[in-house]
Amino acid sequence: MDFSLTREQGDIKRAAGEFAKGEFTSERAIEYELNHEFPKDLYKQACELGFIGLNYPKEIGGEGLGVMENVLVVEEFCKADSGIGMAIHLAYLPAKIVKFFGTPEQHRKFLKPMIQGDYISAVSFTEPDHGSDLTAMATTVEEKEDRFIINGTKIFTTNAGYADFFIVLCQNDQEAKRGHGMSTILVERDPSTWLGGEFEINEIPNKMGIRMTSSGELVFKNLEVPRENLLGELGRGLLNILDFLDESRIEIAAQSLGNAEGAFLKALNHAKGRKQFNQPIIDFQGIGHKLARMWSRIQSIKWLTYQSAWLCDHTPRKMAGTIPLLTAKEVIDDAITVFGGYGYFLEQEVERRYRDNRIVEMYEGTVEVQLNNMIRILKRLNPDFLNASLL
Ligand SMILES: Cc1cc2nc3c(=O)[nH]c(=O)nc-3n(C[C@H](O)[C@H](O)[C@H](O)COP(=O)(O)OP(=O)(O)OC[C@H]3O[C@@H](n4cnc5c(N)ncnc54)[C@H](O)[C@@H]3O)c2cc1C
């Protein structure tokens, strides 16, 4: 068993860390945060340096590397700053669905400009009445000659305010049994690509965290898009989304890993420098033990996330688990305790990390839904196989 990164992976992690440490400064982060602004310039820079294309095909200028390399970049970006790191990651993460199911033409059209930093992607499955339960969509798509016609409303779409293309989960067969008859359709922001109808985007303001991203409601009124905007097979839409979520959850775990590591580093530094009762607070056992536990928890998140990425790249198994998501929250919460009253204010960054990180338990399927999936698998597994191969 070899737990070490390859030389190339080590170089990628180091380079991502150096770039993020140099560019994701506190001043910039607070400015984006308070202005509720996407860090477009840093996204562009990250693309130009090749960090975004790592996991995208070579044919369109990517590196053709695995999820592991992506995880290392996401970890380093979020370690440097939760808000900037998550905003950049979320800008290209949805496009994985195009990578998985898109035609070569769709790769060229959507992914190529994205990894060059010119396009931002978004995925819209959630609806006002369909959140955790995606077994039927109220948003419909109708085939008509050379086009598709979309009607309905989506909510909570990340990047809604500036995404160049949206992957929209729609019901194409309303008679189909639950979980069937859905399709993923690509909708471009540019109205010149529409063949008729309306597409309205309304910002949903005042969210708790990831305030450098936009969240929006999408309203489709008889929106007509060309037939070639079908992504993958007609009727396989939900499976496209579920396949995406299997992999994207591993990268979301990397967000929580980086967020926790960044909070831990800040807390450790503070505990060594802050004196009360004439001694550094790290020397009070209550604080020292907290830091030791934070460190141990980070190791558990790290190795679970890395193992999940490795399994994803080398085997058919896709698992991220919910532990990284829940454990990161505990680490960041402890960092706030170490900072005392200072931890409650924006300037020390740990409160922002807490708010930013909270979403990892909700998007890409809530922790509760992920636990349901796990228990479903555990119920089905042969106990001998479980005992011999998985424990
Ligand atoms: C900031 C943000 C960004 C998002 N980005 C996107 C995006 O880009 N694209 C997109 O399509 N969606 C996005 N979402 C939506 C997100 O995926 C959903 O909010 C999430 O899946 C939960 O759906 P819901 O909010 O409707 O909650 P509900 O499904 O109503 O759930 C409410 C509560 O009930 C629990 N629950 C539901 N069903 C079960 C069950 N069977 N067993 C146990 N507990 C259950 C849930 O875990 C939750 O705690 C985003 C959400 C937020 C807040």
The ligand as an ORCA input file, in Angstrom:
! r2SCAN-3c Opt
* xyz 0 1
  C     -26.271     27.682     -1.938
  C     -26.935     26.569     -2.682
  C     -26.461     26.202     -3.929
  C     -27.114     25.220     -4.672
  N     -26.718     24.950     -5.951
  C     -27.481     24.170     -6.740
  C     -27.214     24.053     -8.129
  O     -26.242     24.618     -8.648
  N     -28.054     23.314     -8.897
  C     -29.139     22.675     -8.365
  O     -29.870     22.038     -9.115
  N     -29.412     22.749     -7.043
  C     -28.618     23.499     -6.227
  N     -28.912     23.620     -4.894
  C     -30.064     22.906     -4.352
  C     -29.690     21.762     -3.426
  O     -29.174     20.691     -4.159
  C     -30.969     21.422     -2.643
  O     -31.220     22.512     -1.770
  C     -30.840     20.139     -1.875
  O     -30.727     19.035     -2.751
  C     -32.030     19.909     -0.928
  O     -33.264     20.155     -1.548
  P     -34.319     21.137     -0.821
  O     -33.588     22.394     -0.519
  O     -35.511     21.222     -1.654
  O     -34.621     20.450      0.561
  P     -35.681     19.260      0.830
  O     -35.519     18.193     -0.190
  O     -37.014     19.866      1.008
  O     -35.159     18.731      2.211
  C     -35.413     19.370      3.456
  C     -34.796     18.531      4.565
  O     -35.395     17.230      4.555
  C     -34.397     16.225      4.420
  N     -34.895     15.123      3.609
  C     -35.497     15.155      2.395
  N     -35.757     13.932      1.961
  C     -35.294     13.078      2.908
  C     -35.249     11.667      3.031
  N     -35.722     10.860      2.083
  N     -34.684     11.151      4.159
  C     -34.178     11.956      5.133
  N     -34.191     13.292      5.064
  C     -34.736     13.838      3.962
  C     -33.229     16.940      3.723
  O     -31.996     16.273      3.973
  C     -33.297     18.316      4.358
  O     -32.626     18.313      5.587
  C     -28.235     24.558     -4.113
  C     -28.667     24.877     -2.832
  C     -28.052     25.881     -2.127
  C     -28.582     26.243     -0.766
*
